């Protein structure tokens, strides 16, 4: 391999799937430098770094141990993208097709099923009360990736309800919406039901020049749904591209897992309850 031209080595590395690219970056210093060369797409470099983060972080491994029993076996990655339909951002589609399931971050994987059902926990011999308290503590809410729900929402740049750009969206200085109906396709990622008005995390698939491939935190409003399955939302803040969102999720899970309370489980007369361990 050392006798091959550098350009040929770069071409080989550029065509490796993400898991193999991560392994190649650990072979030697020269290969590590090649793995960050311009020949490797930015998307693959980001996902390679994400694999490194999850494999070296003991806290994320601990979280993954709790989630792993609920990962669906035989998950069809291509069929999942086909169900989404239309154009899909490169970072997200590469993550779906190539990212190792064993390195998934928390509950963020479309092949996770029935994670909130007591029967599912008992099937795997996991104490339901302990597991659910851990799940809620790690992050409130539940994943919607497995449902593959795609909705039509307002373009955040043209929405009066965008809290980031209320006064400066294109084409208006009088705070009136554009006459043109500007809709974008978005994938539901996560819903937090711990608030009075649920917060929904969205991945914008296509329809806006500025935000395609970005994740947004939104909040459901009192405005009714529109026609054609439109969802009325208040836009809270952008959370970056898909890999940036997952990196931040990893940081949140690490912090929460360190402070995770430990429970002792008691069983008597067919009843189960828990008590925090001081």
N, C-alpha and C positions, 0 to 999 in steps of 0.2 A: 504493500500500500504506500510505503514511503517513496517508492520510485515513481508513483503517478504524478502527473502535473497538478499543481494546486487548483487550477481551474476545474479539472476533472473531479478532484476530491470534493470541491464545493458543489458541483453539480450532483454528485451522489448524495451528499448530506442534505441538499435542498429537497430531494425526493423521498427522504426517509419519513415515515410516520412519526408523530410526536413522541411516543414512548422510546423508539429507537434513537431519535435525535437526542433525547436526554441521556441515554446510555453512551452514545458516541461522544458527547461533550465531556464525559468523565474518563475517556481513554487516556488522554495525555494533554499537555498544555497546548500543543500545536493544533490539535483537533478542537479544543475548547475555543481557541481563537477563530477557527474556521466556522464554528457554529454560531458566531455572532457577526459573521461577514454579511455584506449587503446581498449576497447570493441567497441567503436564507430569508424567507418572507418574515415581516414583522409579526404576523399572526403566529407563525410557528415558534418564533423566538419567545413571544409572550407566554405561550402555552408550555413551552419547555421550562421556563422559569417557574411557572405555576406547579408543574410536576415536582421540581426540585423543592419548592416550598413545602408541599404536602408530605413529601417523603422524609424530610429532615426534621419536621416539627412533631414532637411527641404528643403535644396537646391535641393536634388535629387527628393524629392516629387514634387517640383515645375516643374522640368524638365519632370517628369512622367505625370503630368497633361497635358502638351502640346502634349505628344506622345500618351496618352491613347486612343484618338478617332480612332487611326489607327491600333489598335490591333484587329486582326481578331477573331471573335467569333467562337467557335466550332473548334478551331485548334486541329488537330489530332496529338498528340505528337509521338505516336508509328509509325504512317504512315510516319512521317517526318524522323525518324531514319531509317526506311526501305528504303526510297528513297536514303539515303546516301549509304547504303549497306556496306558490309565488316565490319571490326572491327572499333569500335568507342571508343575513350578514355573515361575512366570511369567518369571523372569530367564532360565532356561535355554531355554524355548520361544521367547521373543523373540530371544534370541541365535541360535538355530537358524534362525529364519524371516527375520531382518532383518540380522544382523551381516555386514559385508562380508568376504568370504573373503580379500581382499588384506590385511586387517588382523588375520588370525588370529595367535595367539601361539604360537610354537613348533609342537609337534606336536598341539596341542589343537584339532582340527577333525575332525568325524565323516566328512568326505569324503576323508581321507587314506588311501591304499591301498598295501599292499605296501612299506612304507618300509624293511623290514629285508632285502629280497631283493637280492642282488648284481645279478641280471639287470635289475632295475628301475633301478638306478643307471646301469648300462652303456647301457641304452636311451636315457637322456637325456644320454649323453656325459659323465657325472660320474665322477670317479675314486672307485672303491668304497672303497679303503682310507682315503683322506683324508676322505670323507664320513662313514664309520662312526665314525672316531675323533672327529670333531666331534660327531656325534650323541650318542655315549656321554658325551663331556665336558660337553655342554650339560645333559643330564639323563639319568641311568641309567634303563633300563626302556623300555617302549613303550606307545603309546596303545592303549586299548581302546574308545574312543568309536566307531570305525568298526564294531565288532562288534555294538554295540547290545545288549549282554548286561544283562538285568534280573534280579536275584536277590532272594530273600527273606532278610532278615537280622533279627537281634534288634533290638528297639527299644533304642537305646543307653542310654536312661534306666532300662530294666529289666534291663540286662545286668550280671551279676557281673564281666564282663570289660571294663567301661568304666573305663579308667584315670583318667578325669577325675572320675567320680562313683561310685567303688567303694562308699562307705559311705552315700551319700545319695540313692540312687535312690528313686522314690516307692513308698510302701506297705510299706516294710520297714526295720527297724533291726537285723535279725539276719543280714544278708548272705545271705538266701535269695531265690531268684528268685520272681517273682510266679507264682501258680498259673495265671493266664491266659496263654495263648500270645500274646505281643506281637510281631508280625512287621511289618516295614516293607519297602516296595519300594525298591530302590536300583539305580542305574546304575553299572556298572564304568567308571571313567574312565582309570585309569593303573595299571600294575603295575611295581614295582621288583624285579627279579630279582637284584639285586646282593648281597642279604643271604641268610643261611642260611634264614630264614623270610621269604618274600616279603611286601612291603607293598603294599597295594591302596588306591587312592584311590577313594572312593565318593561319588556324589551321591544323597542321600536324596530320593526322589521323593514319597512320601506314606506316611502311617501313623503319624506322630508329630506331636503339636502343637508341640513345641519345635524340632524339627530339620528339618522339611520344607523342601526347597530349600537345605539346607546341605551342604557338602562335608566329609567326614571322612577322616582318615588312619587306616587300620586295618592290622592285621598278621594273617596267617593263623596259626591255632593248631594244636595237635596234636589238638584235639577233632574228631571225624568230622563230616561233613556230616549234617544232619538230613533228615527227610522233606520232600517237596514242594520239593526244590531249595534248601533252606536252606543258607547258607554260615556256617560257624563262624569268628568273627573276634574278635580283641582290639581294642577301640576305643582308639586312641592319643590323638588330639586333633582337635577341630573346626577347620576351615580357613576358616570364614566362608561367606558366600553365594557363588554362582557367580562373580559379577563380582569379588568380593574375592579369590577363589581365583586368577582369571586375572591380576589386578593383581600378586599375589605371585609368580606364575609369571613374569610379565614382568620383575620385579625380579631373580629368580634367573637368568633367561637373560641379562640384561644383565651381571650380575656374572661369570657363567661365560664369556660370550663375550669379555669383556675379557681374561681370563687364558687364553683358548684357545691351546694350543700350536700352532705352525706346523710343518708337516711337509713335507719334500722327498720326492717319490716317485721311486723308482728302478725301472727295468725292464731285465731282462736274461734272455735265454733263455726268454722266456715267463713269467717270474716277476715279481711285483710286491711290493715292500716299501717301508717308509717309515722315515725317520730324523728325529727332532726337529731343527729348526733352532735353533742356539744364539743 
